[in-house]
Amino acid sequence: MQALELLAPARDTAAAQAAILCGADAVYIGAPQFSARQAAGNSIDDIRRVVELAHLYYVRVYVALNTLLTDAELPQTEAIINDLSTVGIDGLIIQDVGLLELDLPPIPLIASTQMHNNTPEKVKFLEEVGFSRVILARELTLEQIADIRRQTTIELECFIHGALCVSQSGRCAMSYALGGRSGNRGQCAQPCRRRYTLKNGRGQTLCKDRYLLSLKDLNLSARLDALLDAGVTSFKIEGRLKDAAYVANTVGFYRQTLDGLLAKKRLKKSSSGTISLHFSPDPARTFNRGFTEYALADKTEPMGSIDTPKSLGQRVGAVTHVDAQSITLDGNHDLHNGDGLCFFDSRQNLCGTQVNRVEGQKVFVQSTEGLRQGMTLYRNYDHAFIKRLEQDPAERKIELSMTLRDTHDGVELVGVDEDGNTACFAMAMDKQPAQKIQQAQQTIDTQLKKLGNTPYVCTQTTTETKQVYFFPISTLNALKRGLIDAMTAARAKNRPQPRGGAVRNAVPYPQMRLTWRDNVLNAKAAAFYRRHGVTHIEPAAESGLDLHGQTVMTTRYCLRRQLGLCEPNAAPLWLHDEDGRQFRVRFLCGACGMELDWI
């Protein structure tokens, strides 16, 4: 059966643990330096601890080292990769192909979405030079993903949930152009989450002071079946800046959703362990800006979160009454003390307050300023839910059967886990036949199944000794401990080992000419492309280019469609930011999308 992977983000060890316990088959975590989330780096020791926990459940650990690198940074990067190899990571997520020119250890390479993996030709090239997996561009449709699958055999990883970059993957230069902070260097200043005013060519204002480049969050939970049919094998949750509670909730939700498809599709998860959630997952109850399928199958869907770039959370109802200290909502709700609430005021600006106490339908809040009858209220901080997630979100247990057998000088306890690993532990002893056979057998079965805080659960015990013996409880406990230690060692020895690494060859790259948008920042990357037939290479924007007059963003998102202004062969519009900078917006009609030129 084909193995399916649910891949979760890990900002730190706490988030990694939450992801693993709640059902992730793999986690991805930032390297100590040079990851695309500069604020989410982790030490080698922390990554080692994540690997130790993850590998027990056959969960894989991928490390993101996916920024563009300068020539001066390559030696340090090479040293970091060697350190990561020693702790046993399962894959390295990279963007800079200059790394393929170094002497790297044989770690499977994963092509970051920042490499703009959007065509069968490019994905096929990456497969031929040694990449084990590509992370697909977010803006692909189902048919485009299926087309890539038909022409390649490489693993395909696809984002299914979380924040969206409005620009094409890896092709946004807006942050660098405006302030020198490059997303490709892990320093994005998120200009897409700022206010803009949109005007037409005559200077008329079409939309004023809205977050016109801010997108809703991705949610493809209703499309997992179709993505499986298209050939995706790794389903990725975005969120390397999100906390452990967010990770637990989102992973738990997708674990349950995917598990419902496994038997139907003759698939299995790629890791071990049965997941028992201690909560009912709901993505609306942790950070979200509202949800979109990002035109995966329907390009008419509105994608923008133009009234706020902040989390709305969960809709809780409409306000039916407001007085000096409290509000009343229509219908039932489960608000609690400490919950955070938000709403859009009469000017459509997001405002907030906090629940002080609840008395029946009355909700007493810190402030009722701005609240009016008929307004929709959202809970953007669910105090009780978050507390439950932070304390004890789930447990994960590896199934184990045990058999008790005779040896020539005592007994042995043999275990077989759900992955077919076998281990045993023997003890020499004088075997005393039990006088109360039924009671002795019950004690054996009951005591062996008590595995406590271990990562195992015993699903079956079998006694195959010649007679039923009397065992002190201390002896049964010693047999269990010995077997658990032996099984953990056997699992480590037999864990499927990932294989991969760069392949040095001269297969032709699909393009002969590269512009600054192709992100070649160091001499090693240039040498890589030349070896693969590229004849013209412009240096990346981060080399110091002045981007005035350049296209700094290309999107699949369309402002005209978002605002109901769609028309064939639409004329350009103009975006003005809060600092007076202007961008010409050219529309890609037919394909849908737009390009922003910094004027």
PATISE-75503 format. One record per residue (C-alpha): x, y, z; residue in one letter. Coordinates in Angstrom, 2 decimals. Example, Ala and Ser with C-alpha at 12.3 -4.5 7.8 and 13.67 -1.06 7.14 Angstrom:
<fises>
12.30	-4.50	7.80	a
13.67	-1.06	7.14	s
</fises>
This chain:
<fises>
0.00	0.00	0.00	m
1.17	3.50	-0.81	q
2.16	5.59	2.22	a
0.57	8.99	2.70	l
2.26	11.75	4.68	e
0.69	14.50	6.79	l
3.42	17.11	7.23	l
3.28	19.63	10.08	a
5.23	22.78	10.95	p
7.41	23.00	14.05	a
8.39	26.45	15.25	r
10.19	24.85	18.17	d
10.35	21.63	20.19	t
6.98	22.30	21.85	a
5.23	22.68	18.50	a
7.04	19.60	17.17	a
5.86	17.52	20.13	q
2.28	18.73	19.67	a
2.41	17.83	15.97	a
3.78	14.36	16.63	i
1.33	13.52	19.41	l
-1.63	14.75	17.36	c
-0.82	12.62	14.35	g
1.76	14.18	12.03	a
3.67	11.72	9.84	d
6.48	14.23	9.42	a
7.48	17.64	10.77	v
9.58	20.41	9.25	y
11.65	22.72	11.41	i
13.97	25.64	10.81	g
17.75	25.20	10.73	a
19.86	27.25	13.17	p
20.32	29.79	10.36	q
19.27	30.42	6.77	f
15.66	29.26	6.89	s
12.92	31.23	5.15	a
11.51	32.16	8.56	r
14.44	33.91	10.19	q
12.54	34.12	13.50	a
12.02	30.34	13.61	a
15.55	28.98	13.83	g
16.39	26.06	16.11	n
19.66	24.83	17.59	s
21.22	21.54	16.55	i
20.54	20.19	20.06	d
16.84	21.10	19.80	d
16.60	19.46	16.39	i
18.28	16.36	17.84	r
15.59	16.17	20.54	r
12.85	16.47	17.92	v
14.48	13.69	15.86	v
14.66	11.38	18.88	e
10.97	11.78	19.66	l
9.84	11.65	16.04	a
11.83	8.60	15.00	h
10.30	6.51	17.76	l
7.01	6.77	15.82	y
8.71	6.59	12.41	y
7.83	10.25	11.97	v
10.28	11.98	9.66	r
12.02	15.28	10.38	v
12.81	17.70	7.58	y
14.91	20.80	8.16	v
14.29	24.04	6.27	a
17.48	25.74	5.11	l
15.77	27.46	2.23	n
17.09	30.98	1.79	t
19.27	32.41	-0.94	l
22.88	32.39	0.18	l
25.82	34.68	-0.44	t
29.24	33.33	-1.38	d
30.48	34.18	2.12	a
27.69	32.14	3.76	e
28.25	28.90	1.87	l
31.04	27.49	4.12	p
28.94	28.09	7.26	q
25.91	26.56	5.56	t
27.92	23.47	4.61	e
29.01	23.07	8.24	a
25.40	23.33	9.44	i
24.29	20.67	6.95	i
27.00	18.32	8.16	n
25.86	18.87	11.76	d
22.27	18.16	10.74	l
23.38	14.94	9.09	s
24.90	13.71	12.35	t
21.60	14.09	14.22	v
19.79	11.96	11.65	g
17.38	14.29	9.86	i
15.36	12.78	7.03	d
15.50	15.56	4.47	g
16.78	19.05	3.77	l
14.51	21.73	2.29	i
16.55	24.09	0.13	i
16.09	26.87	-2.41	q
19.67	27.72	-3.39	d
21.04	25.30	-6.00	v
24.54	26.50	-5.15	g
24.37	23.94	-2.35	l
24.37	21.14	-4.93	l
27.89	22.21	-5.90	e
29.18	21.57	-2.36	l
30.36	18.30	-0.85	d
27.14	17.47	1.01	l
26.36	14.35	3.04	p
23.78	12.01	1.42	p
20.66	13.71	2.81	i
17.49	13.61	0.68	p
16.96	17.03	-0.90	l
13.56	18.71	-1.01	i
13.00	21.57	-3.45	a
11.42	24.46	-1.55	s
8.29	26.04	-2.97	t
10.43	29.18	-3.30	q
12.05	27.48	-6.30	m
8.72	28.05	-8.08	h
8.04	24.41	-8.90	n
5.22	25.02	-11.35	n
5.85	23.03	-14.55	t
6.47	19.37	-15.42	p
9.71	20.36	-17.17	e
11.16	22.04	-14.12	k
10.05	19.32	-11.73	v
11.50	16.66	-14.05	k
14.83	18.52	-14.09	f
14.93	18.66	-10.29	l
14.24	14.93	-10.15	e
17.13	14.25	-12.54	e
19.66	16.27	-10.51	v
18.92	14.37	-7.33	g
16.00	15.98	-5.54	f
13.80	13.42	-3.79	s
10.80	15.70	-3.50	r
9.42	19.01	-4.74	v
7.11	21.31	-2.82	i
4.63	22.40	-5.43	l
3.89	26.05	-6.15	a
0.76	27.02	-4.23	r
-0.94	28.55	-7.25	e
-1.25	25.31	-9.24	l
-4.63	23.89	-10.19	t
-5.63	20.25	-9.78	l
-5.08	19.61	-13.47	e
-1.62	21.20	-13.39	q
-0.65	19.01	-10.43	i
-1.94	15.92	-12.23	a
0.05	16.90	-15.33	d
3.24	17.13	-13.26	i
2.47	13.72	-11.76	r
1.98	12.13	-15.18	r
5.41	13.28	-16.34	q
7.48	12.61	-13.20	t
7.95	10.04	-10.44	t
9.38	12.35	-7.75	i
7.50	12.82	-4.47	e
5.00	15.71	-4.67	l
4.36	17.81	-1.59	e
1.41	20.20	-1.58	c
0.32	22.91	0.85	f
-3.18	22.23	2.17	i
-3.60	24.70	5.02	h
-2.33	27.97	6.46	g
-1.23	31.44	5.46	a
-0.82	32.26	1.78	l
1.77	34.45	0.11	c
-0.11	36.60	-2.40	v
2.81	36.42	-4.83	s
3.88	33.43	-6.86	q
6.11	31.21	-4.75	s
9.62	32.59	-4.49	g
8.94	35.38	-6.97	r
8.03	38.25	-4.63	c
10.52	41.12	-4.56	a
8.20	43.69	-3.00	m
9.58	43.55	0.54	s
13.17	43.75	-0.69	y
12.38	46.53	-3.17	a
10.70	48.74	-0.59	l
12.95	48.23	2.41	g
15.76	45.80	1.68	g
14.17	42.94	3.61	r
13.99	39.92	1.32	s
11.55	37.07	1.75	g
14.06	34.90	-0.07	n
16.48	35.70	2.75	r
13.96	34.93	5.51	g
13.26	38.58	6.30	q
9.94	39.41	4.62	c
8.37	42.59	6.02	a
4.93	41.49	4.74	q
3.95	44.54	2.67	p
1.01	42.43	1.49	c
-0.57	42.81	4.94	r
-0.58	46.65	4.78	r
-3.32	49.10	3.74	r
-3.62	50.28	0.14	y
-5.85	52.56	-1.88	t
-6.85	51.50	-5.40	l
-7.39	54.09	-8.17	k
-8.13	53.92	-11.85	n
-6.18	55.63	-14.64	g
-8.20	58.84	-14.19	r
-7.28	59.08	-10.51	g
-10.70	58.06	-9.22	q
-10.62	56.08	-5.96	t
-12.16	52.62	-6.30	l
-11.33	51.32	-2.82	c
-9.72	53.26	0.01	k
-7.49	52.16	2.89	d
-8.11	48.43	2.69	r
-5.71	45.47	2.98	y
-6.00	44.86	-0.73	l
-3.13	42.36	-1.02	l
-3.99	40.33	2.07	s
-5.30	36.82	1.39	l
-7.45	34.51	3.45	k
-5.82	31.36	4.80	d
-5.69	28.20	2.72	l
-8.01	25.33	3.62	n
-8.13	22.40	1.20	l
-9.72	19.91	3.59	s
-12.60	19.38	1.15	a
-10.15	18.69	-1.71	r
-7.91	16.02	-0.18	l
-9.59	13.25	-2.17	d
-9.00	15.12	-5.42	a
-5.41	15.92	-4.48	l
-4.77	12.23	-3.83	l
-6.17	11.43	-7.26	d
-3.90	14.11	-8.74	a
-0.85	12.35	-7.31	g
0.05	14.26	-4.13	v
1.67	12.10	-1.45	t
2.65	14.68	1.19	s
0.08	17.11	2.56	f
1.67	20.15	4.15	k
0.37	22.50	6.82	i
1.96	25.97	6.78	e
2.88	27.62	10.06	g
6.50	27.69	11.23	r
5.69	30.84	13.22	l
2.58	29.34	14.82	k
2.41	28.12	18.42	d
1.89	24.58	19.69	a
-1.87	25.04	20.22	a
-2.42	26.01	16.58	y
-0.32	23.08	15.41	v
-2.16	20.59	17.65	a
-5.58	21.74	16.48	n
-4.73	21.85	12.78	t
-2.83	18.55	12.74	v
-5.59	16.83	14.71	g
-8.19	18.07	12.23	f
-6.30	16.87	9.16	y
-5.33	13.59	10.82	r
-8.99	12.76	11.29	q
-9.88	13.95	7.79	t
-7.12	11.99	6.07	l
-7.74	8.85	8.10	d
-11.22	8.77	6.63	g
-9.67	8.45	3.15	l
-6.99	5.86	3.88	l
-9.04	2.69	3.59	a
-11.10	4.10	0.74	k
-7.98	4.86	-1.30	k
-5.99	1.78	-0.24	r
-3.44	3.98	1.46	l
-1.68	3.93	4.80	k
-0.08	6.65	6.84	k
3.70	6.74	6.67	s
4.26	6.73	10.43	s
3.24	4.57	13.37	s
0.91	4.87	16.31	g
-2.77	5.23	17.08	t
-3.80	8.81	17.88	i
-6.24	9.61	20.68	s
-7.18	13.29	20.65	l
-8.35	14.84	23.90	h
-10.27	17.58	22.07	f
-12.51	18.04	19.04	s
-10.38	19.76	16.38	p
-11.77	22.77	14.55	d
-9.51	25.06	12.47	p
-11.87	27.98	13.03	a
-11.02	27.97	16.76	r
-7.36	28.90	16.29	t
-5.68	31.55	14.14	f
-7.31	32.10	10.75	n
-8.21	34.97	8.44	r
-11.16	33.11	6.99	g
-10.55	30.33	4.49	f
-10.03	29.95	0.76	t
-9.29	27.08	-1.63	e
-7.09	29.52	-3.59	y
-8.74	28.69	-6.91	a
-7.45	25.10	-6.83	l
-10.53	24.12	-8.82	a
-12.61	27.33	-9.03	d
-10.89	30.55	-10.07	k
-13.99	32.66	-9.39	t
-13.73	32.20	-5.62	e
-12.93	35.43	-3.67	p
-9.55	34.96	-1.99	m
-8.92	38.25	-0.22	g
-9.13	39.16	3.43	s
-9.16	42.83	2.55	i
-10.78	44.19	5.72	d
-8.14	42.82	8.08	t
-4.90	40.82	7.95	p
-5.53	39.62	11.50	k
-7.22	36.49	12.76	s
-11.01	36.49	12.84	l
-11.33	33.12	14.53	g
-14.74	31.52	14.89	q
-18.09	33.15	14.21	r
-20.16	33.01	17.41	v
-23.30	34.89	16.45	g
-25.03	38.17	15.78	a
-25.53	40.84	18.43	v
-29.20	41.30	19.38	t
-28.82	43.72	22.29	h
-26.14	46.02	23.73	v
-26.10	47.80	27.07	d
-23.38	49.53	29.09	a
-21.54	46.39	30.19	q
-22.92	43.43	28.29	s
-24.21	42.11	24.98	i
-26.71	39.45	24.01	t
-26.28	37.13	21.04	l
-28.77	35.28	18.89	d
-28.85	31.54	19.46	g
-26.66	29.45	21.73	n
-22.96	30.04	22.31	h
-20.17	28.60	24.44	d
-18.28	31.76	25.35	l
-16.19	31.71	28.53	h
-14.33	34.14	30.75	n
-11.11	35.25	29.09	g
-12.27	34.72	25.51	d
-11.20	37.33	22.99	g
-13.89	38.78	20.73	l
-13.66	40.84	17.56	c
-16.04	42.57	15.18	f
-16.11	45.02	12.30	f
-17.32	48.48	13.30	d
-19.45	50.82	11.21	s
-16.37	51.77	9.15	r
-15.53	48.11	8.57	q
-12.44	48.31	10.78	n
-11.66	45.35	13.05	l
-12.16	46.06	16.75	c
-11.96	43.82	19.79	g
-12.91	43.25	23.40	t
-12.67	40.49	26.01	q
-15.23	38.43	27.90	v
-15.27	39.16	31.63	n
-18.06	36.77	32.58	r
-21.08	34.99	31.13	v
-24.54	34.85	32.69	e
-26.89	32.82	30.53	g
-27.29	34.61	27.20	q
-25.69	37.77	28.58	k
-22.00	38.24	27.87	v
-20.28	40.85	30.04	f
-17.31	42.36	28.21	v
-14.49	44.78	28.97	q
-15.94	47.38	26.62	s
-19.04	47.65	24.45	t
-17.66	50.60	22.49	e
-18.39	50.22	18.79	g
-20.75	47.27	19.27	l
-24.16	47.64	17.64	r
-27.24	45.49	17.21	q
-26.98	43.24	14.14	g
-23.16	43.06	14.09	m
-21.49	39.69	13.61	t
-19.24	38.68	16.48	l
-16.19	36.42	16.20	y
-14.12	34.70	18.87	r
-10.47	35.17	17.96	n
-9.14	33.72	21.22	y
-10.85	30.66	22.69	d
-9.45	30.59	26.22	h
-10.74	27.17	27.36	a
-9.94	25.50	24.03	f
-6.38	26.86	23.91	i
-5.76	25.84	27.53	k
-6.86	22.28	26.74	r
-4.54	22.18	23.72	l
-1.58	23.48	25.70	e
-1.99	21.08	28.63	q
-2.64	17.65	27.16	d
-3.84	17.58	23.55	p
-3.42	13.91	22.67	a
-1.58	10.65	23.16	e
0.01	8.45	20.55	r
0.54	4.75	21.13	k
2.31	2.09	19.06	i
0.36	-1.17	19.02	e
2.20	-4.15	20.49	l
1.26	-7.78	21.02	s
3.06	-9.92	23.63	m
3.67	-13.63	23.96	t
5.05	-15.32	27.09	l
7.15	-18.45	26.41	r
9.35	-20.92	28.23	d
13.13	-20.89	27.99	t
15.44	-23.62	29.30	h
16.14	-21.63	32.49	d
13.15	-19.30	32.77	g
10.80	-17.38	30.51	v
10.92	-14.81	27.74	e
8.49	-12.15	26.70	l
8.28	-11.67	22.93	v
6.74	-8.60	21.35	g
5.62	-7.78	17.81	v
4.70	-4.17	17.02	d
2.33	-2.80	14.38	e
5.20	-2.41	11.90	d
6.27	-6.05	12.21	g
9.30	-5.41	14.42	n
10.08	-8.24	16.83	t
11.91	-8.05	20.15	a
12.23	-10.25	23.21	c
13.47	-10.13	26.77	f
14.36	-13.24	28.78	a
14.76	-13.78	32.53	m
16.19	-16.77	34.34	a
14.04	-17.93	37.26	m
12.58	-20.87	39.13	d
9.19	-21.45	37.63	k
6.48	-22.26	40.13	q
3.24	-23.71	38.74	p
0.26	-21.64	39.82	a
-2.13	-23.15	42.29	q
-4.97	-20.87	41.18	k
-4.57	-21.13	37.43	i
-7.38	-18.80	36.34	q
-6.37	-16.08	38.79	q
-2.69	-16.37	37.85	a
-3.51	-16.09	34.13	q
-5.66	-13.04	34.79	q
-2.80	-11.41	36.69	t
-0.38	-12.10	33.83	i
-2.73	-10.63	31.22	d
-3.71	-7.60	33.28	t
-0.21	-6.73	34.41	q
1.45	-7.10	31.01	l
-1.09	-4.77	29.44	k
-0.30	-1.97	31.91	k
2.24	-0.03	29.87	l
1.64	3.30	31.57	g
3.50	6.29	30.15	n
5.41	4.29	27.56	t
4.69	5.02	23.86	p
3.19	1.54	23.49	y
-0.22	-0.02	23.99	v
-0.64	-3.76	24.33	c
-3.43	-5.04	22.11	t
-3.06	-8.76	22.86	q
-1.31	-11.09	25.30	t
-0.75	-14.79	24.69	t
0.66	-17.36	27.10	t
2.45	-20.28	25.43	e
4.24	-21.74	28.44	t
3.83	-25.44	29.23	k
2.01	-24.52	32.41	q
0.56	-21.38	33.91	v
3.13	-20.13	36.41	y
2.84	-17.88	39.40	f
4.75	-14.62	38.82	f
5.24	-11.88	41.37	p
4.05	-8.54	39.96	i
7.63	-7.25	40.22	s
8.75	-10.02	37.84	t
6.05	-9.22	35.30	l
7.01	-5.54	35.49	n
10.66	-6.40	34.91	a
9.72	-8.47	31.86	l
7.68	-5.56	30.48	k
10.44	-3.02	31.01	r
12.98	-5.27	29.36	g
10.73	-5.90	26.36	l
9.92	-2.20	25.93	i
13.62	-1.31	25.92	d
14.35	-4.10	23.44	a
11.45	-3.08	21.18	m
12.54	0.56	21.16	t
16.03	-0.55	20.14	a
14.59	-2.83	17.43	a
12.44	-0.01	16.05	r
15.48	2.26	15.85	a
17.51	-0.42	14.07	k
14.77	-1.26	11.57	n
13.45	2.26	10.91	r
13.18	2.90	7.16	p
16.20	4.98	6.22	q
15.74	7.77	3.69	p
18.14	7.78	0.77	r
19.05	10.57	-1.56	g
21.39	13.40	-2.39	g
22.60	15.49	-5.29	a
23.48	13.83	-8.59	v
26.29	15.51	-10.54	r
25.35	15.53	-14.25	n
24.73	17.91	-17.14	a
21.05	17.39	-17.97	v
19.76	20.57	-19.65	p
17.81	23.09	-17.61	y
14.45	24.01	-19.23	p
15.54	27.64	-19.75	q
18.62	29.03	-21.49	m
18.37	32.49	-19.97	r
17.77	33.43	-16.32	l
16.66	36.86	-15.09	t
17.02	38.32	-11.62	w
13.69	36.68	-10.77	r
15.36	33.25	-10.94	d
17.23	34.00	-7.71	n
20.90	33.30	-8.51	v
22.84	35.02	-5.74	l
26.18	33.20	-5.47	n
28.89	31.92	-7.81	a
28.16	28.26	-6.99	k
24.53	28.65	-8.12	a
25.70	30.31	-11.34	a
28.15	27.45	-11.92	a
25.35	24.91	-11.39	f
23.16	26.49	-14.05	y
26.01	26.89	-16.51	r
26.82	23.20	-16.17	r
23.20	22.53	-17.10	h
23.31	24.61	-20.26	g
22.16	28.06	-19.15	v
23.95	30.72	-21.22	t
22.74	33.99	-19.66	h
22.38	34.60	-15.90	i
21.32	37.86	-14.26	e
22.16	38.20	-10.55	p
19.33	38.03	-8.02	a
17.68	41.20	-6.76	a
19.41	40.66	-3.41	e
22.74	41.40	-5.08	s
21.75	45.06	-4.78	g
19.51	45.75	-7.78	l
17.35	48.88	-7.93	d
13.88	47.55	-8.67	l
12.17	50.81	-9.62	h
10.20	50.19	-12.80	g
10.32	46.41	-12.32	q
7.53	43.89	-11.77	t
7.93	43.12	-8.06	v
4.99	40.76	-7.70	m
3.01	38.37	-9.89	t
-0.11	36.87	-8.38	t
-2.89	34.43	-9.07	r
-5.13	36.71	-7.03	y
-7.04	39.39	-8.95	c
-8.18	42.65	-7.38	l
-10.77	43.22	-10.08	r
-12.38	39.86	-9.39	r
-12.16	40.41	-5.62	q
-13.93	43.79	-5.90	l
-16.47	42.77	-8.55	g
-14.77	44.82	-11.28	l
-13.85	41.97	-13.62	c
-13.98	42.75	-17.35	e
-12.24	41.35	-20.47	p
-8.87	42.86	-21.32	n
-9.09	45.04	-18.25	a
-7.17	48.32	-18.12	a
-4.42	48.73	-15.50	p
-5.22	50.18	-12.08	l
-2.99	51.87	-9.50	w
-2.22	50.88	-5.93	l
-1.02	53.52	-3.46	h
0.48	52.44	-0.14	d
0.42	54.35	3.14	e
3.82	55.89	2.40	d
2.80	57.32	-0.97	g
4.46	54.68	-3.14	r
2.68	53.67	-6.31	q
2.30	50.36	-8.13	f
0.79	49.85	-11.55	r
-1.48	46.80	-11.52	v
-1.62	44.95	-14.85	r
-4.23	42.20	-15.13	f
-3.61	38.76	-16.60	l
-7.09	38.26	-18.00	c
-8.09	34.77	-19.06	g
-5.53	32.99	-16.90	a
-6.55	35.26	-13.99	c
-4.00	37.09	-11.89	g
-2.08	40.35	-11.95	m
1.37	41.90	-11.98	e
2.50	44.81	-9.81	l
5.09	47.20	-11.20	d
6.83	49.54	-8.74	w
6.62	53.01	-10.29	i
</fises>
